[in-house]
Structures are given as C-alpha cells and as structure tokens.
Amino acid sequence: MHSLRSFARSAPRTVSRLTASAIGQPTARTSLLRAAWAPVRLIAKLESELQMENEMKDQEGIPTSVKDYLENGPFEIIDTPGQEDVVLTRQFGDEKIQITFSIADINNLDEDQPYDDNAMPDEEDGSEKPTAEDGTEDGEGIENEDRSYPARLNIIIEKAGKGALNVESIVQDGMHVIENVYYYTDASFAYAKTPESIHGRQDLYSGPPFANLDEDLQVLMERYLDERGINTALAIFVPDYIDMKEQKEYLRWLTNVKDFVEA
C-alpha cells in the first residue's frame, strides 16, 4: 500500500517539473503575476492531495491485522499525533515491557533499491525470474501483494531494582529477527536518549552480537520474547500500523501546511 501511495504522490510532481522547465524566461510582469498566483495554486494543489489521500484512506480502511491487534493484543498503544515514534507498553508479572517503533522506517526507504531479500537467490544463481505469463511478476500475482519492508523495534524489559534487557530487532513478513540483546544493571541506560546518557553507556560491556551466541541460546531467547507477546502477531501488526500512521501524519502535514498558507 505504501509503494502505491508513494507513486501517486510523486508522479504528478514529475509532470509539474517538466511543465515548468518548458516555459521560457518570464518577464517582470509575468513574474509578478506568478508570485500573486503562487499561493492560490499551492492551496489548490494541497487540497487536491488531501482529497486523493482521504479517498485512498476510505478505500483501504483499517488493516485487519491492525484492527485485530488493537482489540486483542496484550499491549497498550501510545500514539501521539505529530510524533514519529509509537510506543507499546505492558506489565508482565514483575516486568515492565516497552516497545518502540517509528514511521521513519517507512519514510527512509529508498524506493529505487530492492529490500526484499527473497529476490536475492534468483539474482545469484542465474535462474530465470517468473514472468507476467506466470502471473507472478508484473502481473496480478505481484500487483495484489502488499510490499514488505523492515521495521525496527527497540524493546526494553525492566525489573525493578534488577536492571533491564534492551533488545534491538527487526520485523518483516511476519518474522521477528533479533539483532542485539543488551543488559544494563542501571535500567536508565536502556532508555537513554540524550547525547550525555548515550555516551555514558558506550563504555559498558552489554553483550555480544546475537548472531554470535550459541544457536540453542538464540532459540531460547526467541521463546522468552514470544512468551511476552513479542511474536508473529506483533511482527505482522507493526509494519501495517506504521503504514496506517504514516498516512495519518501525511494528512495532518498537508492540512497544517494548507492552513498556514491560507492564514
């Protein structure tokens, strides 16, 4: 869904740039006229973008995965309008669990670069890719599939007076992949955001890269997180929620810019 919206947003701009470049050097009078009309045309364009986005929002609705998770998931969701980060929180026995993810992950994607690792084996082994005749490339098979992208999670599991685990991981295609597991005796280091606090934990030994751990230990850590609700359901929910929130924030941005120009 995100890739389709991105194409719809960017395509009209290409036409506008080409049209503008085709116009000759303006005279002083035409420059004044254009300056006078610029806000009017900008407002009209903003209104057009708002209408298009609202129509797409109405057509897409709330993803089933998001609706189901909001109704049945174990986490409380803290989503502040205008902020990129979304926070999930829950209490699990004597543990306080916090998961943070950001819509910056979807905005930072380079649409010109593939990020689906599943495509890499075809390129390496020289095997032919499916064609439109197969219905799996440039055909209905791919057109109907939502594009997948990686979303980063910052997970903190804290026990009062016993420090905190800080897990860095990625969710994509319903998979949860752990990258690093840190332990901090002082739980405040796990929540570090300021340059000073981040610098203060840099000299601490917080653990080896997760991939370097014994395989059985990796599996047991994954089960440990799964018991706490960090599982497939969460891995499906997060990218879909990011996609939905990004559209909401873009609508908010369009509205704020239009109101500012009109004021």
Accessible surface in RSA format (square Angstrom, percent):
REM  Atomic radii and reference values for relative SASA: ProtOr
REM  Chains: A
REM  Algorithm: Lee & Richards
REM  Probe-radius: 1.40
REM  Slices: 20
REM RES _ NUM      All-atoms   Total-Side   Main-Chain    Non-polar    All polar
REM                ABS   REL    ABS   REL    ABS   REL    ABS   REL    ABS   REL
RES MET A   1    48.99  25.4  40.61  26.9   8.39  20.0  26.66  22.7  22.33  29.6
RES HIS A   2    21.18  11.6  19.40  13.5   1.77   4.5  16.33  16.8   4.84   5.6
RES SER A   3    32.36  27.3  26.03  34.7   6.33  14.6  14.43  30.7  17.93  25.1
RES LEU A   4   121.00  67.4 117.59  84.1   3.41   8.6 117.92  82.8   3.07   8.3
RES ARG A   5     1.27   0.5   1.27   0.6   0.00   0.0   0.17   0.2   1.10   0.7
RES SER A   6    24.50  20.7  20.05  26.8   4.45  10.2  17.48  37.2   7.02   9.8
RES PHE A   7   144.98  72.5 140.51  87.0   4.46  11.6 144.46  87.6   0.51   1.5
RES ALA A   8    28.12  25.9  20.95  32.3   7.16  16.3  26.86  37.8   1.25   3.3
RES ARG A   9    28.65  12.0  28.65  14.6   0.00   0.0  15.92  21.8  12.73   7.7
RES SER A  10    57.00  48.2  55.36  73.9   1.64   3.8  41.64  88.7  15.35  21.5
RES ALA A  11    36.49  33.6  27.87  43.0   8.62  19.6  34.88  49.1   1.62   4.3
RES PRO A  12    44.23  32.2  36.79  33.5   7.45  27.1  42.94  35.5   1.29   8.0
RES ARG A  13    87.31  36.7  85.36  43.5   1.95   4.6  42.56  58.2  44.75  27.1
RES THR A  14    62.44  44.4  62.38  63.2   0.06   0.1  46.75  62.8  15.69  23.7
RES VAL A  15    96.01  63.2  95.70  86.6   0.31   0.7  95.85  83.3   0.16   0.4
RES SER A  16    63.93  54.0  54.02  72.1   9.91  22.8  36.52  77.8  27.41  38.4
RES ARG A  17   153.47  64.4 145.35  74.1   8.12  19.3  75.04 102.6  78.43  47.5
RES LEU A  18   118.36  65.9 113.91  81.5   4.46  11.2 114.40  80.3   3.96  10.7
RES THR A  19    80.18  57.0  73.50  74.5   6.69  15.9  63.79  85.7  16.39  24.8
RES ALA A  20    65.46  60.2  51.16  79.0  14.30  32.5  53.48  75.3  11.98  31.7
RES SER A  21    90.51  76.5  52.38  69.9  38.13  87.8  52.60 112.0  37.91  53.1
RES ALA A  22    88.80  81.6  48.72  75.2  40.08  91.2  59.95  84.4  28.85  76.4
RES ILE A  23    91.31  52.0  71.02  52.9  20.29  48.9  75.85  54.6  15.46  42.0
RES GLY A  24    55.84  68.9   0.00   N/A  55.84  68.9  42.40 116.3  13.45  30.1
RES GLN A  25   174.32  97.5 145.68 106.5  28.64  68.2  60.96 129.8 113.36  86.0
RES PRO A  26    61.06  44.5  35.29  32.2  25.77  93.7  40.41  33.4  20.65 128.3
RES THR A  27    85.85  61.1  77.86  78.9   7.99  19.1  81.86 109.9   4.00   6.0
RES ALA A  28    83.98  77.2  66.54 102.7  17.44  39.7  74.40 104.8   9.58  25.4
RES ARG A  29   183.11  76.9 178.62  91.1   4.49  10.7  63.24  86.4 119.87  72.6
RES THR A  30    50.99  36.3  50.55  51.2   0.44   1.0  50.92  68.4   0.06   0.1
RES SER A  31    48.41  40.9  40.61  54.2   7.79  18.0  31.61  67.3  16.80  23.5
RES LEU A  32   131.41  73.2 126.21  90.3   5.19  13.1 126.73  89.0   4.68  12.6
RES LEU A  33    93.03  51.8  92.56  66.2   0.47   1.2  93.03  65.3   0.00   0.0
RES ARG A  34   104.64  43.9  97.78  49.8   6.86  16.3  51.04  69.8  53.59  32.5
RES ALA A  35    65.95  60.6  45.98  71.0  19.97  45.4  54.28  76.4  11.67  30.9
RES ALA A  36    70.00  64.4  44.78  69.1  25.23  57.4  56.06  79.0  13.94  36.9
RES TRP A  37   145.50  58.4 145.06  70.2   0.45   1.0 120.97  64.5  24.53  39.8
RES ALA A  38    52.40  48.2  44.75  69.1   7.65  17.4  49.76  70.1   2.65   7.0
RES PRO A  39    59.86  43.6  57.44  52.4   2.42   8.8  59.69  49.3   0.17   1.0
RES VAL A  40    78.75  51.8  76.64  69.4   2.11   5.1  77.63  67.4   1.13   3.1
RES ARG A  41   169.36  71.1 161.71  82.4   7.65  18.2  47.97  65.6 121.39  73.6
RES LEU A  42    81.15  45.2  76.20  54.5   4.94  12.4  80.66  56.6   0.49   1.3
RES ILE A  43    31.36  17.8  31.36  23.4   0.00   0.0  31.36  22.6   0.00   0.0
RES ALA A  44    54.86  50.4  47.83  73.8   7.03  16.0  49.85  70.2   5.01  13.3
RES LYS A  45    77.35  37.7  73.63  45.2   3.72   8.8  59.80  53.8  17.55  18.7
RES LEU A  46    10.59   5.9  10.59   7.6   0.00   0.0  10.59   7.4   0.00   0.0
RES GLU A  47    82.23  47.2  76.60  58.0   5.62  13.4  26.07  50.4  56.16  45.9
RES SER A  48    58.13  49.1  51.23  68.4   6.90  15.9  23.48  50.0  34.65  48.5
RES GLU A  49     6.42   3.7   5.80   4.4   0.62   1.5   3.51   6.8   2.92   2.4
RES LEU A  50    21.44  11.9  21.44  15.3   0.00   0.0  21.44  15.1   0.00   0.0
RES GLN A  51   112.56  62.9 106.14  77.6   6.43  15.3  33.63  71.6  78.93  59.9
RES MET A  52    48.94  25.3  46.86  31.0   2.08   5.0  27.37  23.3  21.57  28.6
RES GLU A  53     0.00   0.0   0.00   0.0   0.00   0.0   0.00   0.0   0.00   0.0
RES ASN A  54    63.65  43.9  63.60  61.5   0.05   0.1  18.90  45.5  44.74  43.2
RES GLU A  55    84.40  48.5  82.00  62.0   2.40   5.7  32.16  62.2  52.24  42.7
RES MET A  56    31.62  16.4  31.23  20.7   0.40   0.9  29.39  25.0   2.23   3.0
RES LYS A  57    84.73  41.3  82.57  50.7   2.15   5.1  42.32  38.1  42.41  45.2
RES ASP A  58   115.86  81.2  87.69  87.3  28.17  66.6  32.69  76.9  83.17  82.9
RES GLN A  59   151.55  84.7 112.74  82.4  38.81  92.4  45.88  97.7 105.67  80.1
RES GLU A  60    61.19  35.1  29.96  22.7  31.24  74.4  25.59  49.5  35.60  29.1
RES GLY A  61    41.00  50.6   0.00   N/A  41.00  50.6  31.14  85.5   9.85  22.1
RES ILE A  62   104.54  59.5  82.80  61.7  21.74  52.4  82.80  59.6  21.74  59.0
RES PRO A  63    22.94  16.7  12.49  11.4  10.45  38.0  22.94  18.9   0.00   0.0
RES THR A  64   100.20  71.3  93.23  94.5   6.96  16.6  57.93  77.8  42.27  63.9
RES SER A  65    29.01  24.5  15.34  20.5  13.67  31.5  23.30  49.6   5.70   8.0
RES VAL A  66     0.00   0.0   0.00   0.0   0.00   0.0   0.00   0.0   0.00   0.0
RES LYS A  67   111.71  54.5 110.62  67.9   1.09   2.6  54.29  48.9  57.41  61.2
RES ASP A  68    67.73  47.4  67.06  66.7   0.67   1.6  20.83  49.0  46.90  46.8
RES TYR A  69    18.18   8.5  12.05   6.9   6.13  15.9  15.61  11.7   2.56   3.2
RES LEU A  70    86.84  48.4  54.88  39.3  31.96  80.4  57.61  40.5  29.24  78.7
RES GLU A  71   116.60  66.9  79.88  60.4  36.72  87.4  40.21  77.8  76.39  62.4
RES ASN A  72   118.17  81.5  86.44  83.5  31.73  76.4  34.90  84.0  83.27  80.5
RES GLY A  73    24.31  30.0   0.00   N/A  24.31  30.0   4.10  11.3  20.21  45.3
RES PRO A  74    65.38  47.6  34.47  31.4  30.91 112.4  47.58  39.3  17.80 110.6
RES PHE A  75    16.79   8.4   0.00   0.0  16.79  43.7   1.07   0.7  15.72  45.0
RES GLU A  76   115.43  66.3 105.35  79.7  10.08  24.0  43.09  83.3  72.35  59.1
RES ILE A  77    42.37  24.1  15.81  11.8  26.56  64.0  15.81  11.4  26.56  72.1
RES ILE A  78    80.18  45.6  75.64  56.4   4.54  10.9  78.57  56.6   1.61   4.4
RES ASP A  79    46.23  32.4  22.11  22.0  24.12  57.0  13.00  30.6  33.23  33.1
RES THR A  80    67.94  48.3  64.73  65.6   3.20   7.6  44.28  59.5  23.65  35.8
RES PRO A  81    86.85  63.3  70.59  64.3  16.26  59.1  72.08  59.5  14.77  91.8
RES GLY A  82    49.40  60.9   0.00   N/A  49.40  60.9  20.20  55.4  29.19  65.4
RES GLN A  83   102.53  57.3 100.59  73.5   1.95   4.6  15.98  34.0  86.55  65.6
RES GLU A  84    88.90  51.0  84.33  63.8   4.57  10.9  29.89  57.8  59.00  48.2
RES ASP A  85    63.95  44.8  57.79  57.5   6.16  14.6  17.34  40.8  46.61  46.5
RES VAL A  86     0.00   0.0   0.00   0.0   0.00   0.0   0.00   0.0   0.00   0.0
RES VAL A  87    31.73  20.9  31.73  28.7   0.00   0.0  31.73  27.6   0.00   0.0
RES LEU A  88     0.00   0.0   0.00   0.0   0.00   0.0   0.00   0.0   0.00   0.0
RES THR A  89    31.54  22.4  30.89  31.3   0.65   1.5  24.24  32.6   7.29  11.0
RES ARG A  90    54.65  22.9  40.72  20.8  13.93  33.2  15.91  21.7  38.74  23.5
RES GLN A  91   114.89  64.2  91.09  66.6  23.81  56.7  50.68 107.9  64.21  48.7
RES PHE A  92    63.11  31.6  60.51  37.5   2.60   6.8  62.19  37.7   0.92   2.6
RES GLY A  93    71.37  88.0   0.00   N/A  71.37  88.0  45.50 124.8  25.87  57.9
RES ASP A  94    92.24  64.6  74.29  73.9  17.95  42.4  46.83 110.2  45.42  45.3
RES GLU A  95     5.79   3.3   5.79   4.4   0.00   0.0   0.85   1.6   4.94   4.0
RES LYS A  96    99.81  48.7  99.30  60.9   0.52   1.2  53.12  47.8  46.69  49.7
RES ILE A  97     0.00   0.0   0.00   0.0   0.00   0.0   0.00   0.0   0.00   0.0
RES GLN A  98    39.96  22.3  39.95  29.2   0.01   0.0   1.19   2.5  38.77  29.4
RES ILE A  99     0.00   0.0   0.00   0.0   0.00   0.0   0.00   0.0   0.00   0.0
RES THR A 100    23.67  16.8  21.36  21.7   2.31   5.5  17.52  23.5   6.15   9.3
RES PHE A 101     3.56   1.8   0.00   0.0   3.56   9.3   3.56   2.2   0.00   0.0
RES SER A 102    20.57  17.4  19.90  26.6   0.67   1.5  18.43  39.2   2.15   3.0
RES ILE A 103     6.97   4.0   6.97   5.2   0.00   0.0   6.97   5.0   0.00   0.0
RES ALA A 104    23.09  21.2  22.83  35.2   0.25   0.6  23.09  32.5   0.00   0.0
RES ASP A 105    32.22  22.6  25.63  25.5   6.60  15.6   5.40  12.7  26.83  26.8
RES ILE A 106     1.90   1.1   0.00   0.0   1.90   4.6   0.00   0.0   1.90   5.2
RES ASN A 107    77.66  53.6  47.76  46.2  29.90  72.0  23.85  57.4  53.81  52.0
RES ASN A 108   117.29  80.9  86.85  83.9  30.44  73.3  30.52  73.4  86.77  83.9
RES LEU A 109    36.36  20.3  17.90  12.8  18.47  46.4  20.40  14.3  15.96  43.0
RES ASP A 110    78.39  54.9  66.28  66.0  12.11  28.6  33.49  78.8  44.90  44.8
RES GLU A 111    72.14  41.4  50.74  38.4  21.40  50.9  45.65  88.3  26.49  21.6
RES ASP A 112   128.30  89.9  99.25  98.8  29.06  68.7  29.41  69.2  98.89  98.6
RES GLN A 113   106.89  59.8 105.20  76.9   1.69   4.0  30.06  64.0  76.83  58.3
RES PRO A 114   101.58  74.0  75.87  69.2  25.71  93.5  80.59  66.5  21.00 130.5
RES TYR A 115    41.78  19.5  25.78  14.7  16.00  41.6  31.75  23.9  10.04  12.4
RES ASP A 116    61.94  43.4  58.27  58.0   3.67   8.7  20.07  47.2  41.87  41.8
RES ASP A 117    99.86  69.9  92.18  91.7   7.68  18.2  29.67  69.8  70.19  70.0
RES ASN A 118   111.11  76.6  92.92  89.8  18.19  43.8  29.11  70.1  82.01  79.3
RES ALA A 119    34.60  31.8  30.02  46.3   4.58  10.4  34.38  48.4   0.22   0.6
RES MET A 120    93.87  48.6  93.75  62.0   0.12   0.3  76.84  65.3  17.03  22.6
RES PRO A 121    72.86  53.1  69.58  63.4   3.28  11.9  72.44  59.8   0.42   2.6
RES ASP A 122    47.32  33.1  44.70  44.5   2.61   6.2   0.79   1.9  46.53  46.4
RES GLU A 123   104.48  60.0  74.26  56.2  30.21  71.9  32.86  63.6  71.62  58.5
RES GLU A 124   135.92  78.0  98.31  74.4  37.62  89.6  47.28  91.5  88.64  72.4
RES ASP A 125    99.34  69.6  61.32  61.0  38.02  89.9  45.74 107.7  53.59  53.4
RES GLY A 126    64.57  79.6   0.00   N/A  64.57  79.6  36.10  99.1  28.48  63.8
RES SER A 127    55.39  46.8  38.28  51.1  17.11  39.4  45.15  96.2  10.24  14.3
RES GLU A 128   168.40  96.7 139.46 105.5  28.94  68.9  59.19 114.5 109.20  89.2
RES LYS A 129    91.72  44.7  78.33  48.1  13.40  31.9  41.74  37.6  49.98  53.2
RES PRO A 130    61.07  44.5  54.31  49.5   6.77  24.6  59.49  49.1   1.58   9.8
RES THR A 131    73.47  52.3  69.76  70.7   3.71   8.8  68.33  91.8   5.14   7.8
RES ALA A 132    57.34  52.7  41.17  63.5  16.17  36.8  41.37  58.3  15.97  42.3
RES GLU A 133   170.16  97.7 130.19  98.5  39.96  95.1  55.94 108.2 114.21  93.2
RES ASP A 134    92.76  65.0  63.24  62.9  29.52  69.8  21.59  50.8  71.17  71.0
RES GLY A 135    26.83  33.1   0.00   N/A  26.83  33.1  21.62  59.3   5.21  11.7
RES THR A 136    61.55  43.8  57.32  58.1   4.22  10.1  57.55  77.3   3.99   6.0
RES GLU A 137    53.59  30.8  53.56  40.5   0.03   0.1  11.66  22.5  41.93  34.2
RES ASP A 138   114.20  80.0  87.88  87.5  26.32  62.2  28.27  66.5  85.93  85.7
RES GLY A 139    12.42  15.3   0.00   N/A  12.42  15.3  12.42  34.1   0.00   0.0
RES GLU A 140   131.53  75.5 128.63  97.3   2.90   6.9  44.04  85.2  87.49  71.4
RES GLY A 141    28.17  34.7   0.00   N/A  28.17  34.7  24.60  67.5   3.57   8.0
RES ILE A 142    83.33  47.4  80.21  59.8   3.11   7.5  80.21  57.8   3.11   8.4
RES GLU A 143   122.55  70.4  93.08  70.4  29.47  70.2  40.34  78.0  82.21  67.1
RES ASN A 144   119.89  82.7  88.57  85.6  31.32  75.4  31.11  74.9  88.78  85.8
RES GLU A 145   123.24  70.8 104.94  79.4  18.30  43.6  36.93  71.4  86.31  70.5
RES ASP A 146    99.12  69.4  76.24  75.9  22.88  54.1  25.20  59.3  73.92  73.7
RES ARG A 147    88.57  37.2  66.73  34.0  21.84  52.0  43.37  59.3  45.20  27.4
RES SER A 148    29.98  25.3  18.22  24.3  11.76  27.1  22.84  48.6   7.15  10.0
RES TYR A 149    11.52   5.4  10.84   6.2   0.69   1.8  10.84   8.1   0.69   0.8
RES PRO A 150    41.20  30.0  37.03  33.8   4.17  15.2  37.03  30.6   4.17  25.9
RES ALA A 151     0.00   0.0   0.00   0.0   0.00   0.0   0.00   0.0   0.00   0.0
RES ARG A 152   128.41  53.9 125.49  64.0   2.92   6.9  50.33  68.8  78.08  47.3
RES LEU A 153     4.40   2.5   0.00   0.0   4.40  11.1   1.03   0.7   3.37   9.1
RES ASN A 154    52.87  36.5  51.74  50.0   1.13   2.7  23.00  55.4  29.88  28.9
RES ILE A 155     0.00   0.0   0.00   0.0   0.00   0.0   0.00   0.0   0.00   0.0
RES ILE A 156     2.08   1.2   2.08   1.6   0.00   0.0   2.08   1.5   0.00   0.0
RES ILE A 157     5.61   3.2   2.86   2.1   2.75   6.6   2.86   2.1   2.75   7.5
RES GLU A 158    35.66  20.5  34.47  26.1   1.19   2.8   3.15   6.1  32.51  26.5
RES LYS A 159    72.24  35.2  71.14  43.7   1.10   2.6  20.40  18.4  51.84  55.2
RES ALA A 160    92.64  85.2  68.48 105.7  24.16  55.0  73.64 103.7  19.00  50.3
RES GLY A 161    90.14 111.2   0.00   N/A  90.14 111.2  44.85 123.1  45.30 101.4
RES LYS A 162   134.47  65.6 118.04  72.4  16.43  39.1  81.35  73.2  53.12  56.6
RES GLY A 163     5.20   6.4   0.00   N/A   5.20   6.4   0.75   2.1   4.45  10.0
RES ALA A 164     2.73   2.5   0.00   0.0   2.73   6.2   2.73   3.9   0.00   0.0
RES LEU A 165    40.09  22.3  39.57  28.3   0.52   1.3  39.57  27.8   0.52   1.4
RES ASN A 166     3.75   2.6   3.75   3.6   0.00   0.0   0.00   0.0   3.75   3.6
RES VAL A 167     0.06   0.0   0.06   0.1   0.00   0.0   0.06   0.1   0.00   0.0
RES GLU A 168    57.65  33.1  57.65  43.6   0.00   0.0  14.95  28.9  42.70  34.9
RES SER A 169     0.93   0.8   0.00   0.0   0.93   2.2   0.00   0.0   0.93   1.3
RES ILE A 170    31.37  17.9  31.02  23.1   0.35   0.8  31.02  22.3   0.35   1.0
RES VAL A 171     0.35   0.2   0.35   0.3   0.00   0.0   0.35   0.3   0.00   0.0
RES GLN A 172    34.87  19.5  32.29  23.6   2.58   6.1  10.54  22.4  24.32  18.4
RES ASP A 173    84.34  59.1  46.81  46.6  37.53  88.7  38.98  91.7  45.37  45.2
RES GLY A 174    13.49  16.6   0.00   N/A  13.49  16.6   5.96  16.4   7.53  16.9
RES MET A 175   123.15  63.8 121.89  80.7   1.26   3.0  90.62  77.0  32.53  43.1
RES HIS A 176    34.19  18.7  14.80  10.3  19.39  49.6   9.03   9.3  25.16  29.3
RES VAL A 177    82.29  54.1  79.87  72.3   2.42   5.8  82.29  71.5   0.00   0.0
RES ILE A 178    10.88   6.2   0.00   0.0  10.88  26.2   0.00   0.0  10.88  29.5
RES GLU A 179    61.29  35.2  49.68  37.6  11.60  27.6  21.82  42.2  39.46  32.2
RES ASN A 180    34.50  23.8  34.50  33.3   0.00   0.0   0.22   0.5  34.28  33.1
RES VAL A 181    19.30  12.7  12.03  10.9   7.27  17.5  12.03  10.4   7.27  19.7
RES TYR A 182    46.76  21.8  46.66  26.5   0.10   0.2  24.94  18.7  21.82  26.9
RES TYR A 183   102.90  48.0  96.65  55.0   6.26  16.3  79.44  59.7  23.46  28.9
RES TYR A 184    11.28   5.3   9.44   5.4   1.84   4.8   2.75   2.1   8.52  10.5
RES THR A 185   113.30  80.6  97.84  99.2  15.46  36.8  71.81  96.5  41.49  62.7
RES ASP A 186    69.39  48.6  62.84  62.5   6.55  15.5  24.24  57.1  45.15  45.0
RES ALA A 187    17.06  15.7  13.70  21.1   3.36   7.6  13.70  19.3   3.36   8.9
RES SER A 188    68.51  57.9  55.27  73.8  13.24  30.5  49.02 104.4  19.49  27.3
RES PHE A 189    49.23  24.6  48.75  30.2   0.48   1.3  49.23  29.8   0.00   0.0
RES ALA A 190     4.41   4.1   0.00   0.0   4.41  10.0   0.00   0.0   4.41  11.7
RES TYR A 191    64.73  30.2  51.58  29.3  13.15  34.2  56.22  42.2   8.51  10.5
RES ALA A 192    15.68  14.4   0.00   0.0  15.68  35.7   4.05   5.7  11.62  30.8
RES LYS A 193   163.81  79.9 140.11  86.0  23.70  56.4  95.57  86.0  68.23  72.7
RES THR A 194    73.73  52.4  71.16  72.1   2.57   6.1  67.71  90.9   6.02   9.1
RES PRO A 195   104.41  76.1  94.65  86.3   9.76  35.5 100.61  83.1   3.80  23.6
RES GLU A 196   131.71  75.6 118.24  89.5  13.48  32.1  73.18 141.5  58.54  47.8
RES SER A 197    37.40  31.6  29.06  38.8   8.33  19.2  36.17  77.0   1.23   1.7
RES ILE A 198    64.05  36.4  64.05  47.7   0.00   0.0  64.05  46.1   0.00   0.0
RES HIS A 199   122.48  66.9 119.93  83.4   2.55   6.5  81.44  83.9  41.04  47.7
RES GLY A 200    38.38  47.3   0.00   N/A  38.38  47.3  24.86  68.2  13.52  30.3
RES ARG A 201    54.86  23.0  49.81  25.4   5.04  12.0   3.85   5.3  51.00  30.9
RES GLN A 202   118.46  66.2  86.47  63.2  31.99  76.2  33.49  71.3  84.97  64.4
RES ASP A 203   135.39  94.8 101.29 100.8  34.10  80.6  36.57  86.1  98.82  98.6
RES LEU A 204    80.71  44.9  66.20  47.4  14.51  36.5  68.05  47.8  12.66  34.1
RES TYR A 205   183.29  85.6 151.90  86.4  31.39  81.7 134.57 101.1  48.72  60.1
RES SER A 206    23.44  19.8  15.35  20.5   8.08  18.6   3.67   7.8  19.77  27.7
RES GLY A 207    25.25  31.1   0.00   N/A  25.25  31.1   8.95  24.6  16.30  36.5
RES PRO A 208    54.72  39.9  47.06  42.9   7.66  27.9  51.43  42.5   3.29  20.5
RES PRO A 209    71.60  52.2  70.52  64.3   1.08   3.9  70.95  58.6   0.65   4.1
RES PHE A 210     7.09   3.5   6.35   3.9   0.74   1.9   7.09   4.3   0.00   0.0
RES ALA A 211    85.24  78.4  61.90  95.5  23.34  53.1  64.21  90.4  21.03  55.7
RES ASN A 212   110.81  76.4  75.14  72.6  35.67  85.9  21.87  52.6  88.94  86.0
RES LEU A 213    38.66  21.5  29.92  21.4   8.74  22.0  32.24  22.6   6.42  17.3
RES ASP A 214    93.09  65.2  76.04  75.7  17.05  40.3  37.97  89.4  55.11  55.0
RES GLU A 215   137.61  79.0 134.69 101.9   2.92   7.0  48.16  93.2  89.44  73.0
RES ASP A 216   100.79  70.6  99.17  98.7   1.62   3.8  23.00  54.1  77.78  77.6
RES LEU A 217    81.92  45.6  79.96  57.2   1.97   4.9  81.04  56.9   0.88   2.4
RES GLN A 218    33.70  18.8  33.70  24.6   0.00   0.0   3.54   7.5  30.16  22.9
RES VAL A 219    63.91  42.1  63.84  57.8   0.07   0.2  63.84  55.5   0.07   0.2
RES LEU A 220   102.05  56.8  96.51  69.0   5.54  13.9  96.81  68.0   5.24  14.1
RES MET A 221    36.10  18.7  33.35  22.1   2.75   6.6  35.59  30.3   0.51   0.7
RES GLU A 222    74.60  42.8  69.29  52.4   5.31  12.7  21.17  40.9  53.44  43.6
RES ARG A 223   144.39  60.6 142.50  72.6   1.89   4.5  46.70  63.8  97.69  59.2
RES TYR A 224    59.74  27.9  56.37  32.1   3.37   8.8  50.58  38.0   9.17  11.3
RES LEU A 225     0.13   0.1   0.13   0.1   0.00   0.0   0.13   0.1   0.00   0.0
RES ASP A 226    74.67  52.3  69.14  68.8   5.53  13.1  13.40  31.5  61.27  61.1
RES GLU A 227   117.79  67.6  94.72  71.7  23.08  54.9  38.42  74.3  79.37  64.8
RES ARG A 228    21.52   9.0  21.52  11.0   0.00   0.0   0.00   0.0  21.52  13.0
RES GLY A 229     7.73   9.5   0.00   N/A   7.73   9.5   6.66  18.3   1.06   2.4
RES ILE A 230     2.99   1.7   0.00   0.0   2.99   7.2   0.00   0.0   2.99   8.1
RES ASN A 231    44.89  31.0  39.70  38.4   5.19  12.5  10.95  26.4  33.94  32.8
RES THR A 232    82.12  58.4  78.57  79.7   3.55   8.5  45.31  60.9  36.80  55.6
RES ALA A 233    51.62  47.5  41.28  63.7  10.35  23.5  46.83  66.0   4.79  12.7
RES LEU A 234     0.65   0.4   0.65   0.5   0.00   0.0   0.65   0.5   0.00   0.0
RES ALA A 235     0.01   0.0   0.00   0.0   0.01   0.0   0.00   0.0   0.01   0.0
RES ILE A 236    78.15  44.5  72.35  53.9   5.80  14.0  76.11  54.8   2.04   5.5
RES PHE A 237     0.69   0.3   0.62   0.4   0.07   0.2   0.62   0.4   0.07   0.2
RES VAL A 238     0.00   0.0   0.00   0.0   0.00   0.0   0.00   0.0   0.00   0.0
RES PRO A 239    16.96  12.4  16.45  15.0   0.51   1.8  16.51  13.6   0.45   2.8
RES ASP A 240    38.47  26.9  38.43  38.3   0.04   0.1   0.43   1.0  38.05  37.9
RES TYR A 241    13.71   6.4  13.71   7.8   0.00   0.0   1.77   1.3  11.94  14.7
RES ILE A 242     0.00   0.0   0.00   0.0   0.00   0.0   0.00   0.0   0.00   0.0
RES ASP A 243     7.96   5.6   7.96   7.9   0.00   0.0   5.79  13.6   2.18   2.2
RES MET A 244    23.97  12.4  18.16  12.0   5.81  13.8  22.10  18.8   1.87   2.5
RES LYS A 245     3.00   1.5   2.95   1.8   0.05   0.1   1.51   1.4   1.50   1.6
RES GLU A 246    10.25   5.9   9.73   7.4   0.52   1.2   1.44   2.8   8.81   7.2
RES GLN A 247     8.52   4.8   8.52   6.2   0.00   0.0   0.15   0.3   8.38   6.4
RES LYS A 248    84.40  41.2  79.87  49.0   4.52  10.8  41.29  37.2  43.11  45.9
RES GLU A 249    24.92  14.3  21.40  16.2   3.52   8.4  15.03  29.1   9.88   8.1
RES TYR A 250    29.53  13.8  24.61  14.0   4.93  12.8  28.64  21.5   0.89   1.1
RES LEU A 251    16.98   9.5  16.64  11.9   0.34   0.9  16.97  11.9   0.01   0.0
RES ARG A 252    90.61  38.0  84.01  42.8   6.60  15.7  36.36  49.7  54.25  32.9
RES TRP A 253   137.19  55.1 133.42  64.6   3.77   8.9 112.71  60.1  24.48  39.7
RES LEU A 254     1.87   1.0   1.87   1.3   0.00   0.0   1.87   1.3   0.00   0.0
RES THR A 255    54.37  38.7  54.37  55.1   0.00   0.0  41.28  55.4  13.09  19.8
RES ASN A 256    86.42  59.6  79.53  76.9   6.89  16.6  24.73  59.5  61.69  59.6
RES VAL A 257    42.20  27.8  39.51  35.8   2.69   6.5  42.20  36.7   0.00   0.0
RES LYS A 258    32.94  16.1  32.94  20.2   0.00   0.0  10.94   9.9  22.00  23.4
RES ASP A 259    70.95  49.7  64.79  64.5   6.16  14.6  28.15  66.2  42.80  42.7
RES PHE A 260   164.44  82.3 152.63  94.5  11.81  30.7 157.59  95.5   6.84  19.6
RES VAL A 261    40.58  26.7  19.35  17.5  21.23  51.2  24.40  21.2  16.18  43.9
RES GLU A 262    85.30  49.0  53.21  40.3  32.09  76.4  24.86  48.1  60.44  49.3
RES ALA A 263   117.97 108.5  47.65  73.5  70.32 160.0  87.30 122.9  30.67  81.2
END  Absolute sums over single chains surface
CHAIN  1 A    16629.5      13746.3       2883.3       9528.8       7100.8
END  Absolute sums over all chains
TOTAL         16629.5      13746.3       2883.3       9528.8       7100.8
